Amino acid sequence: MDFYTLWTLAAPPIVGGIIGYFTNDIAIKMLFRPYRAYYFAGRQVPFTPGLIPSNQERLAQRISDAIMGSLLTPEELQNLARKLLQTDRTQAAIHWLLQLVLEQIQGKNQERTVKIIANILQDLVGQAFPRLLKVMARREDFLEPQLNQIFEQVILELRLNEAQAAQVADWLLDVVIPPDVIRETLVDFLTDRNIRVIDEGFREKTTGTYWVVANLFGVRNALTRLRTYCLDEREESNARIAELIVSLGISDRLKELLQNISFQNLPVSTVRQLRKTMRDSVRSYAQDKGVEVLKGLSSSADWEHIAALLLNRLRNSDVVNRSLDPVSREFAIVLERYLEKDLELIVMQAIPILNIDQVIINRVKATSSQDLELAIQGIVKSELQAIVNLGGILGIVIGLLQTVSLLFRGS
């Protein structure tokens, strides 16, 4: 077999393999290249730019439709949301937010936080609480349980000890009813009419030996002389009254009396009436002056100092730090229950807001043709190379068939 015959038989598979291999390779490259259009004599050269660059906008729309139609369906988004919003993940996120708030309070922005909290407290006490108090005070049961508890646990149990009773007794004898006050009261009481009434009553209502004394001597002269003595001899009468107070042990008697004073010794009906009177008094005071008191308190209080104290207390409070976990857990459970009920509605409302399809379109359109080629080749590089290799193999097979056909024809 000469060289010409050998070449005639070998050329078809060789040429077919080369053509099949490079034709597929060129065809695949023409999907992406050239990246821009070329012009000759004012006209655009055919197949420039490549198929994908020339139809990138339509490709972006197709990719968006494919993703939103089969991948990111509302059902899949709901499943994704359920996975993302599991209780443990939600609790961790809420716990992180709470810690962030505490760190914000403890950080450099404390001065600003203090001012914000101070304004909130001032508004609550100066504006919100007065309006609420004005409305609540109109109710008949305004603070009834609280006032009853104060009355029963504080006022009913209130009793002076020995030292307190001694102080009150001394105050009464030194300030409220000193000897001079007793003398003036005695003078005011011993008028001519009162002396006459006492004398006549003493004469009429006594019997036996006392009747003889009352009718022979009477008490008019003695009372009249007592009044005159108190008027004319003030210093001496005050001294005699002071001595009488000491000799009679009035201070000890008052102290003992004050120690024995207790609301528990009063009748039940009286205690109930006192409790009702106290509630009515508090309610009336809240209606008439409660608003002014709260507004005055709001204007006079140093709210920034109070807010700083609250923040310092929060910063150093172990209770706050320990409560982060249970609080975040409760919030997560509440959120989970809410999402179980309305997750579908939330997702359906979120899809138009997120506008995911337009985001995909814009992202594909904004990607350069070269980057798009690299991305696609990075995903299906082996598949694209297999197509090129398959083209070469098919070219060789067709060439071999042609060679076999030539052999049969030559025979």
Backbone torsions as a table, in degrees:
resi	resn	phi	psi	omega
1	MET	NA	122.1	-177.9
2	ASP	-78.3	174.4	-176.2
3	PHE	-65.8	-37.4	-178.5
4	TYR	-63.8	-44.9	180.0
5	THR	-65.4	-40.5	178.4
6	LEU	-62.4	-42.6	179.3
7	TRP	-66.0	-36.6	179.9
8	THR	-63.5	-37.2	179.8
9	LEU	-78.9	-33.4	-175.6
10	ALA	-87.2	-24.1	-174.9
11	ALA	-63.7	-43.0	-176.5
12	PRO	-58.1	-47.8	179.1
13	PRO	-67.1	-35.4	180.0
14	ILE	-66.3	-51.1	-179.2
15	VAL	-64.2	-40.4	179.2
16	GLY	-63.1	-41.2	178.2
17	GLY	-63.3	-43.4	-179.7
18	ILE	-63.8	-46.6	-178.5
19	ILE	-63.1	-45.7	-179.1
20	GLY	-62.7	-39.9	-177.9
21	TYR	-67.6	-52.8	-174.3
22	PHE	-74.9	-26.6	177.1
23	THR	-64.6	-46.0	178.5
24	ASN	-65.6	-37.7	179.9
25	ASP	-65.7	-41.7	178.6
26	ILE	-66.7	-39.6	-179.6
27	ALA	-63.0	-41.3	178.8
28	ILE	-66.1	-41.8	179.8
29	LYS	-66.9	-31.3	179.5
30	MET	-70.9	-13.4	173.0
31	LEU	-63.9	-31.7	-174.7
32	PHE	-113.6	-28.1	-173.8
33	ARG	-116.3	154.5	-6.0
34	PRO	-69.3	158.8	-175.0
35	TYR	-77.1	-17.9	180.0
36	ARG	-137.5	168.4	-178.0
37	ALA	-81.9	144.0	175.2
38	TYR	-114.3	149.7	-176.4
39	TYR	-127.1	142.7	176.2
40	PHE	-136.7	124.4	-177.8
41	ALA	55.9	38.3	176.8
42	GLY	80.5	-0.3	179.7
43	ARG	-116.3	147.4	-178.6
44	GLN	-74.1	131.1	178.0
45	VAL	-67.9	134.2	179.7
46	PRO	-58.8	150.4	178.1
47	PHE	64.2	20.4	172.2
48	THR	-124.0	131.5	-8.6
49	PRO	-70.1	-173.9	-179.1
50	GLY	-63.6	174.1	-174.5
51	LEU	-61.1	-47.3	-178.2
52	ILE	-70.6	-46.6	177.3
53	PRO	-59.4	-36.5	-178.7
54	SER	-74.0	-21.3	179.8
55	ASN	-120.1	31.8	-174.3
56	GLN	-64.9	-37.8	-179.8
57	GLU	-65.4	-45.2	178.1
58	ARG	-67.2	-35.3	176.6
59	LEU	-63.1	-40.7	178.7
60	ALA	-61.3	-41.4	178.6
61	GLN	-65.3	-41.2	179.1
62	ARG	-64.7	-42.7	178.9
63	ILE	-62.7	-42.6	178.6
64	SER	-61.9	-44.3	179.5
65	ASP	-64.2	-38.6	-179.3
66	ALA	-66.9	-43.4	-178.3
67	ILE	-67.2	-47.5	-177.6
68	MET	-73.2	-25.1	-178.4
69	GLY	-84.3	-28.7	-175.0
70	SER	-126.8	-23.8	-177.1
71	LEU	-100.9	-59.2	-177.8
72	LEU	-97.7	59.5	175.9
73	THR	-75.4	161.8	177.5
74	PRO	-54.7	-36.9	179.2
75	GLU	-65.6	-42.4	178.7
76	GLU	-66.2	-38.6	177.0
77	LEU	-64.3	-37.4	176.1
78	GLN	-64.0	-43.6	178.0
79	ASN	-63.3	-40.4	178.0
80	LEU	-63.7	-41.7	179.0
81	ALA	-64.3	-38.8	178.4
82	ARG	-63.7	-39.0	178.9
83	LYS	-68.0	-40.7	-179.4
84	LEU	-69.8	-33.4	-174.4
85	LEU	-102.5	33.5	172.5
86	GLN	-64.7	155.5	-172.7
87	THR	-56.7	-43.3	-177.8
88	ASP	-64.6	-43.8	179.5
89	ARG	-66.2	-43.4	179.6
90	THR	-63.3	-41.7	178.8
91	GLN	-62.0	-42.8	179.3
92	ALA	-63.0	-39.6	179.3
93	ALA	-66.3	-44.0	179.8
94	ILE	-65.9	-40.4	177.5
95	HIS	-61.0	-40.8	177.9
96	TRP	-63.8	-41.8	178.7
97	LEU	-63.9	-42.3	179.2
98	LEU	-64.1	-42.1	176.7
99	GLN	-63.1	-37.7	178.2
100	LEU	-63.2	-39.3	178.0
101	VAL	-64.0	-44.3	178.6
102	LEU	-63.3	-41.9	177.9
103	GLU	-64.3	-35.9	176.9
104	GLN	-64.0	-40.4	179.0
105	ILE	-65.9	-37.6	-175.9
106	GLN	-86.8	-4.8	-173.7
107	GLY	-91.3	-152.6	-175.0
108	LYS	-71.3	-20.8	-176.4
109	ASN	-90.6	22.0	-177.0
110	GLN	-63.4	-38.3	-178.9
111	GLU	-61.1	-43.5	177.6
112	ARG	-66.4	-39.4	178.0
113	THR	-63.6	-40.0	178.4
114	VAL	-60.3	-43.5	179.8
115	LYS	-64.7	-39.9	179.9
116	ILE	-64.5	-47.9	-179.9
117	ILE	-65.2	-37.5	177.6
118	ALA	-61.8	-42.3	178.2
119	ASN	-64.9	-38.1	178.9
120	ILE	-65.6	-45.8	179.4
121	LEU	-62.8	-41.9	179.9
122	GLN	-64.8	-38.8	177.7
123	ASP	-67.7	-39.3	179.4
124	LEU	-63.3	-49.5	-175.5
125	VAL	-75.2	-36.7	-175.3
126	GLY	-87.3	-23.6	-175.7
127	GLN	-122.4	-55.7	-173.4
128	ALA	-71.0	-48.9	-178.0
129	PHE	-62.3	-43.5	177.8
130	PRO	-59.3	-42.1	178.6
131	ARG	-65.3	-42.1	178.5
132	LEU	-65.1	-41.6	179.4
133	LEU	-63.5	-39.9	-179.2
134	LYS	-63.6	-36.9	179.2
135	VAL	-75.9	-44.9	-176.6
136	MET	-67.6	-32.6	-177.2
137	ALA	-68.0	-14.5	178.2
138	ARG	-77.1	-16.6	-178.6
139	ARG	-78.6	145.6	-179.2
140	GLU	-67.6	-31.5	-177.6
141	ASP	-96.7	28.9	-178.5
142	PHE	-60.8	116.3	179.3
143	LEU	52.7	27.4	-176.9
144	GLU	-62.3	-49.8	179.4
145	PRO	-60.9	-40.7	-177.6
146	GLN	-67.9	-44.3	-179.9
147	LEU	-67.5	-37.5	176.4
148	ASN	-63.0	-39.4	179.3
149	GLN	-66.3	-41.8	177.7
150	ILE	-62.8	-43.4	-178.8
151	PHE	-63.5	-43.5	-174.5
152	GLU	-78.1	-34.0	-175.0
153	GLN	-96.3	-17.7	-178.3
154	VAL	-115.2	-58.2	-173.4
155	ILE	-69.5	-44.1	-179.9
156	LEU	-65.3	-30.8	-179.4
157	GLU	-88.0	-2.9	-176.2
158	LEU	-71.7	126.8	178.0
159	ARG	-154.6	137.2	-177.6
160	LEU	-77.3	138.4	172.9
161	ASN	-82.9	-177.4	-173.8
162	GLU	-63.8	-43.7	-179.4
163	ALA	-65.8	-43.9	179.7
164	GLN	-64.3	-42.3	178.7
165	ALA	-62.6	-39.0	178.0
166	ALA	-64.3	-41.3	178.8
167	GLN	-64.2	-42.4	-179.8
168	VAL	-67.2	-40.1	179.2
169	ALA	-63.9	-43.9	177.5
170	ASP	-62.7	-39.9	178.7
171	TRP	-63.6	-40.9	178.7
172	LEU	-62.5	-43.7	-176.6
173	LEU	-76.2	-26.4	-178.4
174	ASP	-92.2	-30.8	-173.5
175	VAL	-114.3	-49.7	-173.8
176	VAL	-77.7	-50.8	-177.2
177	ILE	-129.3	65.1	174.7
178	PRO	-70.7	169.8	-179.4
179	PRO	-53.0	-38.8	-178.6
180	ASP	-64.8	-38.8	178.3
181	VAL	-67.2	-40.4	178.6
182	ILE	-63.2	-42.5	178.9
183	ARG	-61.4	-45.3	179.9
184	GLU	-65.7	-38.3	177.1
185	THR	-64.0	-40.5	178.7
186	LEU	-64.5	-40.9	178.3
187	VAL	-65.0	-43.6	179.1
188	ASP	-64.6	-31.6	-179.2
189	PHE	-76.7	-38.0	-175.2
190	LEU	-83.5	63.3	171.4
191	THR	-79.6	167.5	179.7
192	ASP	-58.7	-41.7	-179.0
193	ARG	-64.2	-47.0	-178.9
194	ASN	-64.1	-37.5	178.5
195	ILE	-64.1	-42.8	179.5
196	ARG	-63.3	-43.9	-180.0
197	VAL	-63.2	-42.2	179.0
198	ILE	-64.8	-43.2	-178.8
199	ASP	-64.5	-45.2	179.9
200	GLU	-65.5	-40.6	178.3
201	GLY	-65.2	-39.1	178.5
202	PHE	-63.9	-39.3	179.9
203	ARG	-68.6	-39.2	-172.5
204	GLU	-79.5	-32.7	-168.9
205	LYS	-102.8	-0.7	177.1
206	THR	-93.5	155.7	179.7
207	THR	-137.1	166.2	175.6
208	GLY	66.6	-139.1	-178.5
209	THR	-61.2	-37.2	-179.4
210	TYR	-65.4	-30.4	179.4
211	TRP	-67.6	-38.5	179.6
212	VAL	-64.8	-45.0	179.5
213	VAL	-64.6	-42.9	-177.9
214	ALA	-63.7	-39.4	-176.6
215	ASN	-83.8	-27.2	177.9
216	LEU	-80.9	-43.9	-174.9
217	PHE	-106.9	-43.2	-176.2
218	GLY	70.0	-179.7	179.8
219	VAL	-117.0	-1.5	-175.2
220	ARG	-64.8	-48.3	-177.4
221	ASN	-62.9	-40.8	-179.3
222	ALA	-64.4	-43.8	179.8
223	LEU	-67.8	-37.5	178.8
224	THR	-65.5	-41.9	178.0
225	ARG	-65.9	-36.1	177.1
226	LEU	-63.0	-43.7	178.7
227	ARG	-63.8	-43.8	-179.7
228	THR	-63.4	-40.4	179.0
229	TYR	-62.3	-42.5	179.3
230	CYS	-65.9	-32.4	179.5
231	LEU	-77.7	-40.7	-173.6
232	ASP	-86.4	-35.6	-176.8
233	GLU	-114.9	75.7	-174.6
234	ARG	-67.6	-50.6	-176.6
235	GLU	-62.6	-44.1	-179.5
236	GLU	-67.3	-40.1	179.1
237	SER	-66.7	-36.8	176.2
238	ASN	-64.0	-40.5	178.5
239	ALA	-65.0	-42.0	179.7
240	ARG	-64.1	-39.1	179.2
241	ILE	-65.8	-41.1	178.1
242	ALA	-62.4	-43.2	177.2
243	GLU	-62.8	-39.7	179.6
244	LEU	-64.5	-39.6	178.2
245	ILE	-61.3	-42.0	-180.0
246	VAL	-69.2	-46.3	-177.1
247	SER	-66.0	-33.0	179.2
248	LEU	-82.8	-8.2	179.6
249	GLY	66.0	40.6	-179.0
250	ILE	-62.2	-37.3	-178.4
251	SER	-62.4	-45.4	178.9
252	ASP	-65.8	-36.7	178.9
253	ARG	-66.7	-41.3	177.6
254	LEU	-64.7	-41.2	179.8
255	LYS	-61.8	-43.9	178.9
256	GLU	-64.7	-40.6	178.9
257	LEU	-63.7	-42.6	-179.2
258	LEU	-67.0	-36.2	178.1
259	GLN	-66.5	-28.8	-177.9
260	ASN	-88.7	-6.7	179.8
261	ILE	-72.8	127.5	177.8
262	SER	-158.9	140.3	178.0
263	PHE	-66.8	-19.1	-180.0
264	GLN	-69.3	-20.8	178.5
265	ASN	-83.0	-7.8	-179.9
266	LEU	-80.3	158.6	175.8
267	PRO	-62.5	154.2	-178.1
268	VAL	-60.1	-41.8	-179.8
269	SER	-62.4	-38.9	179.0
270	THR	-66.8	-40.9	178.5
271	VAL	-62.7	-42.7	178.4
272	ARG	-62.3	-41.6	179.7
273	GLN	-65.9	-39.7	177.1
274	LEU	-63.7	-40.4	178.9
275	ARG	-64.0	-43.2	177.9
276	LYS	-65.3	-39.5	178.7
277	THR	-63.2	-40.8	178.3
278	MET	-63.1	-44.6	178.8
279	ARG	-61.8	-44.5	179.8
280	ASP	-63.9	-37.8	179.7
281	SER	-66.2	-44.3	178.8
282	VAL	-64.0	-42.7	179.5
283	ARG	-63.8	-43.2	179.0
284	SER	-65.6	-40.5	178.9
285	TYR	-65.5	-40.5	178.7
286	ALA	-63.7	-38.0	178.5
287	GLN	-68.6	-41.0	-172.9
288	ASP	-85.3	-43.6	-171.1
289	LYS	-125.8	-2.0	-177.1
290	GLY	-62.1	-42.0	-178.7
291	VAL	-63.2	-45.7	-179.8
292	GLU	-64.0	-37.5	179.7
293	VAL	-64.6	-45.4	-179.5
294	LEU	-66.4	-40.1	177.9
295	LYS	-65.4	-40.4	176.6
296	GLY	-63.9	-40.2	176.6
297	LEU	-63.1	-40.8	-179.8
298	SER	-64.1	-38.8	-177.9
299	SER	-78.2	-24.9	-176.2
300	SER	-96.5	-20.1	-176.0
301	ALA	-76.5	147.9	175.5
302	ASP	-90.0	87.1	-172.4
303	TRP	-68.5	-31.8	178.8
304	GLU	-66.0	-38.7	176.9
305	HIS	-65.7	-42.3	178.4
306	ILE	-63.5	-43.0	179.0
307	ALA	-63.3	-39.5	178.2
308	ALA	-63.8	-39.6	177.1
309	LEU	-63.2	-41.7	178.7
310	LEU	-63.4	-42.5	-179.8
311	LEU	-66.1	-40.9	177.3
312	ASN	-62.9	-37.8	178.0
313	ARG	-66.0	-40.6	177.2
314	LEU	-64.4	-38.7	-177.5
315	ARG	-64.5	-37.4	-175.4
316	ASN	-100.3	9.3	-175.6
317	SER	-88.2	121.3	174.3
318	ASP	-71.4	-28.0	-179.9
319	VAL	-63.6	-41.1	179.6
320	VAL	-64.1	-44.2	-179.9
321	ASN	-65.1	-39.4	179.4
322	ARG	-72.0	-23.1	-176.4
323	SER	-85.5	-6.0	-178.8
324	LEU	-62.1	-44.8	-178.9
325	ASP	-63.9	-53.3	179.2
326	PRO	-64.0	-35.7	179.7
327	VAL	-66.3	-46.7	178.8
328	SER	-63.5	-34.7	178.1
329	ARG	-64.7	-45.0	-179.9
330	GLU	-64.5	-42.4	177.8
331	PHE	-61.8	-40.6	-180.0
332	ALA	-64.4	-40.5	178.9
333	ILE	-64.9	-43.6	178.2
334	VAL	-60.9	-44.6	179.6
335	LEU	-63.9	-39.6	179.4
336	GLU	-63.1	-43.4	178.4
337	ARG	-63.8	-38.7	178.4
338	TYR	-66.0	-42.0	-178.8
339	LEU	-69.4	-34.7	176.9
340	GLU	-59.7	-31.8	-176.9
341	LYS	-85.0	-40.0	-169.8
342	ASP	-123.1	16.8	-176.7
343	LEU	-62.6	-43.3	-179.2
344	GLU	-59.8	-45.0	179.3
345	LEU	-64.3	-39.5	-179.2
346	ILE	-65.2	-42.5	179.8
347	VAL	-64.8	-43.1	179.8
348	MET	-63.3	-33.4	177.5
349	GLN	-78.4	-27.9	-177.4
350	ALA	-79.0	-29.1	-177.5
351	ILE	-59.7	-50.2	177.5
352	PRO	-64.2	-32.9	-179.0
353	ILE	-69.3	-43.6	179.4
354	LEU	-68.1	-31.3	178.0
355	ASN	53.9	50.9	-173.8
356	ILE	-62.6	-40.4	-178.3
357	ASP	-60.7	-41.2	179.4
358	GLN	-70.1	-32.6	176.3
359	VAL	-62.4	-42.7	178.7
360	ILE	-63.1	-45.6	-179.2
361	ILE	-60.8	-48.1	-178.7
362	ASN	-63.2	-38.3	-179.2
363	ARG	-68.0	-41.0	178.9
364	VAL	-67.2	-42.0	-179.9
365	LYS	-65.7	-32.6	-178.6
366	ALA	-80.1	-12.3	-179.9
367	THR	-79.8	131.6	179.6
368	SER	-67.8	157.6	-178.6
369	SER	-61.8	-36.8	179.8
370	GLN	-66.3	-45.6	178.4
371	ASP	-65.1	-36.0	178.5
372	LEU	-65.6	-39.6	178.0
373	GLU	-64.3	-44.8	179.7
374	LEU	-62.6	-39.1	-179.5
375	ALA	-65.2	-45.1	-178.4
376	ILE	-68.9	-41.2	178.6
377	GLN	-66.8	-32.9	177.1
378	GLY	-65.1	-30.3	179.7
379	ILE	-80.9	-46.4	-172.4
380	VAL	-120.7	36.9	-177.8
381	LYS	-61.7	-46.7	-178.8
382	SER	-65.0	-37.3	179.7
383	GLU	-67.3	-41.2	178.4
384	LEU	-64.7	-40.9	178.4
385	GLN	-66.2	-34.3	177.3
386	ALA	-65.1	-35.7	177.1
387	ILE	-64.3	-42.9	179.1
388	VAL	-62.4	-45.7	179.8
389	ASN	-64.2	-39.5	178.9
390	LEU	-62.6	-35.7	177.2
391	GLY	-63.2	-41.3	178.0
392	GLY	-65.0	-42.3	-179.7
393	ILE	-63.8	-44.0	178.4
394	LEU	-62.5	-36.4	177.8
395	GLY	-64.1	-41.1	178.4
396	ILE	-65.3	-42.9	-179.3
397	VAL	-62.1	-44.1	-180.0
398	ILE	-65.1	-38.4	177.4
399	GLY	-63.4	-41.1	178.3
400	LEU	-63.4	-40.4	176.8
401	LEU	-61.8	-37.4	178.7
402	GLN	-68.5	-37.7	177.5
403	THR	-64.0	-43.8	177.9
404	VAL	-61.4	-38.9	178.9
405	SER	-64.0	-38.1	179.2
406	LEU	-67.8	-37.5	179.6
407	LEU	-64.7	-44.7	178.5
408	PHE	-63.6	-36.2	-178.4
409	ARG	-69.1	-37.6	-177.6
410	GLY	-71.1	-30.5	179.9
411	SER	-77.2	NA	NA
